[in-house]
Amino acid sequence: MECFANKHRSEAFNRTILPLCLPLVLAMGYRMALEAAVDVGIDPKLRALYEAGIFKEDAGWFAEKGGISREAQRAMEAQAADAVLPELERLVEETGVEPYCTAPMTSQALWDGYVGELETFSGDAVWEFEETKARL
């Protein structure tokens, strides 16, 4: 940083420091989210899955600076997903997020309602299929 003394509006500063601003803000946000998750008692399995997702955001940086190879990152994600999946329904229910989950695929009742509202098309067209064999 000494090389930028009194030159914080220089092209060198813009080239070197400004591209790091977004990753820095994201990193602070990730840390704050994890700290908040710990404070409110979010299950460690969900936190581990979140952490694995953070690694995917910039896998190269974590490999280069954190010493965590991409293979190790993938293994961490697989392990976290395997730990969460059997308990996913319980974990989601415990978060209290259900009133905010309105996507049709989140429950059978919502799905049935969604499918029931889809527009139906009908007609008397006949489609004649001609079997085509692949030519290799």
Secondary structure in CASP SS format (residue, H / E / C, confidence):
PFRMAT SS
TARGET T0000
AUTHOR 0000-0000-0000
METHOD secondary structure of the structure
MODEL  1
M C 1.00
E H 1.00
C H 1.00
F H 1.00
A C 1.00
N C 1.00
K C 1.00
H C 1.00
R C 1.00
S C 1.00
E H 1.00
A H 1.00
F H 1.00
N H 1.00
R H 1.00
T H 1.00
I C 1.00
L H 1.00
P H 1.00
L H 1.00
C H 1.00
L H 1.00
P H 1.00
L H 1.00
V H 1.00
L H 1.00
A H 1.00
M H 1.00
G H 1.00
Y H 1.00
R H 1.00
M H 1.00
A H 1.00
L H 1.00
E H 1.00
A H 1.00
A H 1.00
V H 1.00
D H 1.00
V C 1.00
G C 1.00
I C 1.00
D C 1.00
P H 1.00
K H 1.00
L H 1.00
R H 1.00
A H 1.00
L H 1.00
Y H 1.00
E H 1.00
A H 1.00
G H 1.00
I H 1.00
F H 1.00
K H 1.00
E H 1.00
D C 1.00
A H 1.00
G H 1.00
W H 1.00
F H 1.00
A H 1.00
E H 1.00
K C 1.00
G C 1.00
G C 1.00
I C 1.00
S C 1.00
R H 1.00
E H 1.00
A H 1.00
Q H 1.00
R H 1.00
A H 1.00
M H 1.00
E H 1.00
A H 1.00
Q H 1.00
A H 1.00
A H 1.00
D H 1.00
A H 1.00
V H 1.00
L H 1.00
P H 1.00
E H 1.00
L H 1.00
E H 1.00
R H 1.00
L H 1.00
V H 1.00
E H 1.00
E H 1.00
T H 1.00
G C 1.00
V C 1.00
E H 1.00
P H 1.00
Y H 1.00
C C 1.00
T C 1.00
A C 1.00
P H 1.00
M H 1.00
T H 1.00
S C 1.00
Q H 1.00
A H 1.00
L H 1.00
W H 1.00
D H 1.00
G H 1.00
Y H 1.00
V H 1.00
G H 1.00
E H 1.00
L C 1.00
E C 1.00
T C 1.00
F C 1.00
S C 1.00
G C 1.00
D C 1.00
A C 1.00
V C 1.00
W C 1.00
E C 1.00
F C 1.00
E C 1.00
E C 1.00
T C 1.00
K C 1.00
A C 1.00
R C 1.00
L C 1.00
END
